[in-house]
Amino acid sequence: MPDEKHDSALRTQRLPWEPSGKPRKLKRAGIVIDLRRCIGCHACSVSCKTEHDVALGVFRTRVRYLEKPKSPQLAFLPLLCMHCQDAPCIPACPTEAMVRRPDGRVVVEHTKCEGNTDCIAKCPYDAIQLDPQTGIADKCDLCEHRTEVGMDPACVAACPTETLRFGDLDDPEDKAMQYAQQHNARGFREDAETRPTVQYIGMRPWKEEATKGGVQLNFEEDELIYVQKKLD
């Protein structure tokens, strides 16, 4: 005879891939990135590629390895779509494939995209690319399919050091928002005047200047290499 108590326990047990919380109605979905905690492990970029089946050679989330001026140390800088409140990619798209969700995140309506690259040219963060397999625009959407069932974006869930924190950046009661305020978080390249939703803690001007270095793909050898930009 089957053990009814054991079967009941299995039915009520939450499995690792099941939603870990209740869906929230967010005013402004965003991510806070504490650069002081980042160890450059690439868990965020790898989990993103796995979660979204991102094509070889392109990344929705990238991690830059940056040389610190006058120091042998390296700094690490995760980069993704900034989900700008004044996103230049939205008006640039001639087919209106770039849209803003009610919670502020900027996403690609793939059925409308015709592969025009105006959005790519207008993005000051190099956060949009054409999928080499489909020929349409691809970018971070803050894992909309996960957050709508109460889960964190894949990059946030995979980070072993809690460098990335997801939350409602317009809710003063939200833990991510409170953390951002406590540690003076700010947007990346604020001079671009896009009002980015992704906020950074520990950002320094030299890091913004050095972001052209980092993870690159060597297409001839089909492997990742690291290219460092040396500062004057």
N, C-alpha and C positions, 0 to 999 in steps of 0.2 A: 504494500500500500504506500502511495506517495506521502511524504511528510507535508501536511497542509501548512504547518507553521513555516517550514523552510520555503515553500512555494510563495507564501504570502510575503515573506521578507524579500524575496527576489523581485516580486512585482512592485514593491514600494521603494526599492533601492534605486538611487539615481545613477545611471551609467555615465562614464566619463565624457561621452560625446553628446549627452543630453543637455538642454538648457540649464544653466546654473543659477538663473535668477528670473525675476519677472520683467517683462518688457516695460520700458519707461518711455513716456512721451517727453522727448528732449526739446528744449528751446533752441540750443545751439550745440550740436554734437561736435566734440573736439578731442584732441589728445594733448596732454602735457608731457614734454620730454625733458627729463632731468639729465643733462649732459655730464654732470658730476658722477653719475652712477653707471654710465655706459662703459662696457668693457670691450666693445667691438666684436662681439661673438657672432654677429649676423643671424642670430635666432629670429629676429624680426623679419629680415628680408627673405630668409629661407622659408619660414612659415607662411609668409605672404604668397610666395611663388607656389607652394604646395596647395594652399587653400584655394587659390584662384586659377591654378593650372596656367601660370604665366609662361609665355613662350621663352625658349632659350635665347639668351642675349639681351633680354629686356627685364626691367625690374619695376615694380610698383613702389617698393620700398628699397632704399639704398642706404648703405653705411659708408661714409667717407672716413678714410684714415688720413689724418692731417698732422703734419710736422709742426710742433710748437716752436715759435721763434726763439733762437738762442738756447735751445734745450734739446737733449736727445729724446725727450718724451714724445709720445704720440697722443693725439686727442681723437676722439671718435664722434662722428656726427650723423645720426640717422636722418634721412630725408625722405619725405613723401609729399603727396599733394597737400597743400596748406588749407584747402577748403576756404578760400578767401571770401570775405564778406563783400568785397568789391572785385570779384573774379574777372579778369580781363578775357578769359577763355570763353565766357558765356556769350557776350555780344559778338565775339570774333567768329563764332561758328555760323556759317551761312545756312545750315539746315536745322538749326536750333536743337542740335543733338546734346549740347551741354546744358544741363538744367540744374536748378537748385531745389532741393527737397525742402519741405516745411521746417525740418530741423536744422537747416543751414548747410548741410553737406552738398557738395557739387559732384554730380555723377554724369556718366555718359549714357544717353539713350541709344543703345546699339542699333536699334531698328531704324533710327534716323540718320546715323552717321554714314557718310559717303566717302570717308577717307581724306577729306580736306584737311590740310595741315595748318590752317590759320590759328587754330587753338594752340598748337604746339609752339608756333612762333611767338604768340602773345604771352605765354606762361613764363614769368621771370624765374621760376624754380626748376625748370626742366623736368616737370612732374608728369608730363603727358607724352606718350609715344604711340606709334602705330603698331598694332599687333602684326608681326610678320606673317602670321598664318591667315588672319582674317582681313587685314588691310584697313581695319577701323581703329579709332582711338581707344586707348586703354589707359586707365589710371586708378589710383586708390579711391575706394568709395567708403572707407572706414568700415568695411565688412558689413554692409547693410543687412545681408541675410543672417548674420549672426546677432547683431545688436537688436534686431526686431524681435528676437526670441529671448532676450535677456542676457546674451553672452557678450564678452568683450571681443573687439577685433582680434584677429589671429596674431598680429604682431604684439599686441598688449599681453595676450594670454601666454605667449611663448617667451617673453622676456624674463630671464632668470634673476635680474637685479631690480625689477620694478622701475626701470628707466622710463617706461611709457605708461601713462595712466589715462584711461578713457573716461569721459564724463560729459556733463552739461556745463559748458563754460558760461552760460547765462543764468545759472542757478546758484545763488550764494550759499545754499545749503549742501551743494554737491562737494564731495570730498576732493575730486580732482581740481575743481575751481578753488577751493580753499587752499590746497597745496600750491597751486599756481600763485595765488596772492601772497602766501606766506614767504615764498622764495623768489618773488619779483620776476615772474616769467614774462617773456615778451615774444613778439613775432620775429620771424626770420626775415632779414632784409626789409625792415620797416620803411626804408626809403622808397620801396616800390609802390607804396601807398595802396596796397591791396587789402589791408586789414586781415591778415591771416588768422585762421582759427586755431591752427596748431601753434602751441606756445612752447618756448624753450626756457629752461633754467640753466644758467651758467654759460649762456651765449656770450662770445667776445667778438669784437670787430675783426680780429685776425682770423677767426674761424670762418667768418662769412667770406673773407677775401680768399681763403684757401680751398674753397669747396670744389674747385675744378679738378683736384686730385682725388684719388680714392679708387673704388672698385671699377675696373674696366674689363671688357671681355676681349680676349685675343681670339678673333674668329678663325685665324689660320690654324691655331693649335687646339681650338675648341676647349679652352680652359680659362679660368679666372686669373688675372694678374693684378698686382697692386702698383699703381702709378702715383708717386708722391710728388706734390708740387713744392719746390723749395722757395721759401720767401727770401726776399732781399734783406 
